[in-house]
Amino acid sequence: MVTWDDHEVENNYAASISSRDVPVDQFLTRRAAAYQAYYEHMPLRRTAMPDGPNARLYRGLSYGTLGAFFVLDTRQYRTDQPCGDGLGMPCAGAFDPAATMMGAKQRAWLMKGLDRSRARWNIIPQQVMMAGVDFSRGGDRRLAMDHWSGYQVERTRFMRFLADRRPSNPIVLSGDIHNHWVNDLKVDFDDPTSRTVGTEFVGTSISSGGDGEDVPDTMEPVLARNEFVRFFNSQRGYVSCELTPILMRAELRVLDYVSRPGAPRRTRAVFVVEDGRCGAQRA
């Protein structure tokens, strides 16, 4: 199962909006070429074949009654990032009720699918971090506007949906930021006592960012400010997940270096999510 993010086309693009102020008609020509190249090189069905600059990539797949997978596309249908994009203090645009990551049609499809799912595990592979991490190291809040934090109303609506409708064992799989994260998903990320309604695993990059390090000193105050973050690591690697009827086991694999050959692979941390219990536990 594959899905794209931004770099197949352009860094931090939003629907038909270029992050480099390319005119819309030129940008959509580029997007059409990028989507076509993606389709030709990735394992996708005919239903994902592009029609010019448009391609239906969000889709549902199932593995019996054990797991249902809701693969999202939060790049093609989103509104423009607020607050000038990037990392910064939230502005009014971050709380715009009309702002969207998924678009109305995809959002309705996701919620309907989760509501009807009878699978033990409901897995949501998607692009950018969903948890509301405050990246400040002291002082005013700093949020990543390209992430779900730039689309607060839609994220809160989805968190409340998970709280109210209670689909079985919701797990979000994310990427984008070249780090490992394990996050509790909360109805209100600013309230440490807020109910946990799901779990997010963010996989690091395979090679982008160089060797990296375990936990940089600059991240310590960030982690202290975000109690819902269960784990962070800034090395290269990937996440390996195993589903059983009673638990999900996630192994966060790392390499100590990628700048030269021969690094041994090792498991940096293991977390489990128990059936019927939201939130990840260190194994």
C-alpha positions as CSV (number, residue, x, y, z in Angstrom):
1,M,0.0,0.0,0.0
2,V,1.5,3.3,-1.0
3,T,0.5,6.9,-0.8
4,W,2.2,10.2,-1.8
5,D,3.0,13.4,0.1
6,D,4.5,16.6,-1.3
7,H,7.9,15.8,-2.8
8,E,6.5,13.8,-5.7
9,V,5.4,17.3,-7.0
10,E,6.8,20.1,-4.9
11,N,7.7,20.8,-1.3
12,N,4.6,21.7,0.8
13,Y,2.3,22.2,-2.2
14,A,-1.4,22.4,-1.4
15,A,-3.9,21.2,-4.0
16,S,-3.3,23.5,-7.0
17,I,-1.2,26.0,-5.0
18,S,2.5,26.0,-5.5
19,S,4.7,26.9,-2.6
20,R,7.0,28.8,-5.0
21,D,4.2,31.0,-6.5
22,V,4.2,29.1,-9.8
23,P,1.0,30.1,-11.8
24,V,-1.8,27.6,-11.4
25,D,-1.9,26.4,-15.0
26,Q,1.8,25.8,-15.0
27,F,1.7,24.1,-11.6
28,L,-1.1,21.7,-12.7
29,T,0.8,20.7,-15.8
30,R,3.7,19.8,-13.5
31,R,1.3,18.0,-11.1
32,A,-0.1,16.0,-14.0
33,A,3.4,14.9,-15.0
34,A,4.3,14.0,-11.4
35,Y,1.1,12.0,-10.9
36,Q,1.7,10.1,-14.1
37,A,5.2,9.2,-13.2
38,Y,4.1,8.1,-9.7
39,Y,1.4,5.9,-11.2
40,E,3.8,4.3,-13.7
41,H,6.4,3.4,-11.0
42,M,4.3,2.4,-8.0
43,P,2.1,-0.7,-7.3
44,L,-1.3,0.9,-8.0
45,R,-4.6,-0.4,-9.5
46,R,-6.2,1.1,-12.6
47,T,-8.6,3.0,-10.3
48,A,-5.6,5.2,-9.4
49,M,-4.7,6.1,-13.0
50,P,-4.4,9.9,-13.3
51,D,-6.8,12.0,-15.3
52,G,-4.5,14.9,-16.1
53,P,-3.6,16.6,-12.8
54,N,-6.1,14.5,-10.8
55,A,-5.8,11.0,-9.4
56,R,-7.9,9.1,-6.8
57,L,-5.4,7.8,-4.4
58,Y,-7.3,7.6,-1.2
59,R,-8.8,4.1,-0.8
60,G,-9.8,1.4,1.6
61,L,-8.3,-2.1,1.8
62,S,-8.9,-4.9,4.3
63,Y,-7.2,-7.9,5.7
64,G,-10.1,-10.1,6.6
65,T,-11.6,-8.9,9.9
66,L,-8.2,-8.3,11.5
67,G,-7.4,-5.0,9.9
68,A,-9.0,-2.3,7.8
69,F,-6.8,0.3,6.1
70,F,-7.9,3.7,5.2
71,V,-5.2,5.2,3.0
72,L,-5.5,9.0,2.9
73,D,-4.4,11.7,0.5
74,T,-3.9,14.9,2.5
75,R,-2.1,16.8,-0.2
76,Q,-4.3,16.9,-3.3
77,Y,-7.4,18.3,-1.7
78,R,-6.2,20.5,1.1
79,T,-6.6,24.3,1.4
80,D,-3.5,26.4,1.5
81,Q,-1.4,26.3,4.7
82,P,-2.1,29.1,7.1
83,C,0.2,31.6,8.8
84,G,2.7,31.7,5.9
85,D,3.4,27.9,6.1
86,G,6.4,26.6,8.0
87,L,6.8,26.6,11.8
88,G,5.4,29.5,13.8
89,M,2.8,30.9,16.1
90,P,-0.8,30.0,15.2
91,C,-2.8,32.7,13.4
92,A,-6.5,33.0,12.8
93,G,-6.1,30.8,9.6
94,A,-5.1,27.8,11.7
95,F,-8.6,27.9,13.3
96,D,-10.6,28.5,10.1
97,P,-13.5,26.1,10.0
98,A,-13.4,26.0,6.2
99,A,-9.7,24.9,6.2
100,T,-9.3,21.3,5.3
101,M,-6.6,18.6,4.9
102,M,-8.8,16.0,3.3
103,G,-11.6,17.8,1.4
104,A,-15.3,17.2,2.2
105,K,-15.7,14.1,0.0
106,Q,-12.6,12.3,1.4
107,R,-13.5,13.3,5.0
108,A,-17.0,11.9,4.6
109,W,-15.6,8.7,3.0
110,L,-13.2,8.2,5.9
111,M,-15.8,8.8,8.7
112,K,-18.4,6.6,7.0
113,G,-15.8,3.8,6.5
114,L,-14.6,3.9,10.1
115,D,-18.2,4.0,11.4
116,R,-19.1,0.9,9.4
117,S,-15.9,-1.0,10.0
118,R,-16.1,-4.3,11.8
119,A,-12.3,-4.9,11.7
120,R,-10.4,-5.3,15.0
121,W,-7.8,-2.7,13.9
122,N,-8.5,0.4,11.9
123,I,-5.3,1.7,10.4
124,I,-5.0,5.1,8.8
125,P,-1.8,5.5,6.7
126,Q,-1.4,9.2,5.8
127,Q,1.2,11.9,5.2
128,V,1.9,14.4,8.0
129,M,1.9,14.4,11.8
130,M,-1.6,14.5,13.3
131,A,-0.6,15.1,16.9
132,G,-0.6,18.7,18.0
133,V,3.1,19.1,18.9
134,D,4.2,22.4,20.2
135,F,7.8,22.8,18.9
136,S,8.7,25.8,21.0
137,R,11.7,25.5,23.4
138,G,10.1,28.1,25.7
139,G,7.9,31.1,25.2
140,D,5.2,31.3,22.6
141,R,3.7,28.2,20.9
142,R,5.3,27.1,17.6
143,L,3.2,24.8,15.4
144,A,4.0,23.1,12.1
145,M,1.5,24.6,9.7
146,D,1.9,22.0,7.0
147,H,0.8,19.4,9.6
148,W,-2.6,18.8,11.0
149,S,-1.8,21.6,13.5
150,G,-2.4,24.1,10.7
151,Y,-6.0,22.7,10.3
152,Q,-7.2,22.7,13.9
153,V,-11.0,22.6,13.3
154,E,-10.8,19.6,11.0
155,R,-8.4,17.8,13.3
156,T,-10.6,18.4,16.4
157,R,-13.7,17.3,14.5
158,F,-11.9,14.0,13.6
159,M,-10.7,13.5,17.2
160,R,-14.2,14.0,18.5
161,F,-15.5,11.6,15.9
162,L,-13.0,9.0,17.3
163,A,-14.2,9.8,20.8
164,D,-17.9,9.6,20.1
165,R,-18.2,6.8,17.5
166,R,-15.3,4.7,18.9
167,P,-14.1,2.8,15.9
168,S,-12.1,-0.2,17.1
169,N,-8.4,0.5,17.8
170,P,-7.7,3.5,15.5
171,I,-4.0,3.7,14.5
172,V,-2.5,6.5,12.5
173,L,0.7,5.9,10.5
174,S,2.5,9.1,9.4
175,G,5.8,10.3,8.0
176,D,7.3,13.4,6.4
177,I,9.5,14.9,9.2
178,H,12.5,12.5,9.2
179,N,12.1,11.5,12.8
180,H,10.5,8.6,14.8
181,W,7.6,9.7,17.0
182,V,5.0,7.8,19.1
183,N,2.1,9.9,20.1
184,D,-1.2,9.6,21.9
185,L,-4.0,11.2,19.9
186,K,-6.1,13.5,22.1
187,V,-9.4,15.3,21.7
188,D,-7.5,18.4,23.2
189,F,-3.7,18.3,22.8
190,D,-3.4,21.4,25.1
191,D,-5.0,19.5,28.0
192,P,-2.9,16.7,29.5
193,T,-6.0,15.1,31.1
194,S,-7.9,15.0,27.8
195,R,-9.1,11.6,26.6
196,T,-6.8,9.5,24.4
197,V,-8.7,8.4,21.3
198,G,-6.0,6.8,19.2
199,T,-2.3,6.2,18.6
200,E,0.1,7.7,16.0
201,F,3.3,6.2,14.8
202,V,5.5,8.5,12.8
203,G,8.2,6.8,10.8
204,T,11.6,8.4,10.2
205,S,13.3,8.7,6.9
206,I,15.4,5.9,5.3
207,S,18.3,8.2,4.4
208,S,17.2,11.9,4.3
209,G,18.9,14.0,6.9
210,G,22.1,12.1,7.2
211,D,23.2,10.0,10.1
212,G,21.1,11.9,12.7
213,E,21.3,11.2,16.4
214,D,19.1,9.7,19.1
215,V,17.6,12.7,20.8
216,P,19.3,16.1,20.1
217,D,19.6,18.4,23.1
218,T,17.4,20.9,21.4
219,M,14.5,18.5,21.5
220,E,14.5,17.9,25.2
221,P,12.4,21.1,26.1
222,V,10.0,20.2,23.2
223,L,9.4,16.7,24.5
224,A,8.9,18.1,28.0
225,R,6.1,20.5,26.7
226,N,4.2,17.7,25.0
227,E,3.2,15.0,27.4
228,F,1.3,13.0,24.8
229,V,4.6,12.2,23.0
230,R,5.6,8.8,24.2
231,F,8.9,8.5,22.2
232,F,11.1,10.5,19.8
233,N,14.3,9.5,17.9
234,S,16.1,11.4,15.1
235,Q,18.1,8.6,13.4
236,R,17.4,6.9,10.1
237,G,15.3,3.8,9.9
238,Y,11.6,2.7,9.7
239,V,8.8,1.3,11.7
240,S,7.8,-2.4,11.5
241,C,4.3,-3.2,12.7
242,E,2.6,-6.5,13.5
243,L,-1.1,-7.0,14.1
244,T,-2.7,-9.8,16.1
245,P,-6.2,-10.1,17.5
246,I,-5.0,-9.0,20.9
247,L,-2.3,-6.3,20.2
248,M,-0.4,-4.3,17.7
249,R,3.4,-4.4,18.1
250,A,5.5,-1.6,16.6
251,E,9.3,-1.9,16.4
252,L,11.1,1.3,15.7
253,R,14.2,0.3,13.8
254,V,17.3,2.5,13.4
255,L,20.8,2.6,11.9
256,D,23.6,4.4,13.7
257,Y,24.9,5.8,10.4
258,V,24.0,5.9,6.7
259,S,26.9,8.0,5.5
260,R,28.9,4.9,4.8
261,P,28.1,1.2,4.3
262,G,27.8,-1.5,6.9
263,A,25.7,-0.1,9.7
264,P,23.9,-2.8,11.6
265,R,20.1,-2.5,11.9
266,R,18.8,-2.4,15.5
267,T,15.5,-2.0,17.2
268,R,15.6,1.2,19.2
269,A,12.2,0.8,20.9
270,V,9.2,-1.4,21.0
271,F,5.7,-0.3,21.7
272,V,2.4,-2.2,21.9
273,V,-1.2,-1.1,21.6
274,E,-3.6,-3.5,23.3
275,D,-6.9,-4.3,21.8
276,G,-9.6,-2.0,23.3
277,R,-7.1,0.3,25.0
278,C,-6.1,3.5,23.3
279,G,-2.5,4.7,23.6
280,A,0.9,3.0,23.1
281,Q,2.7,1.2,25.9
282,R,6.5,0.7,26.0
283,A,7.2,-3.0,25.7
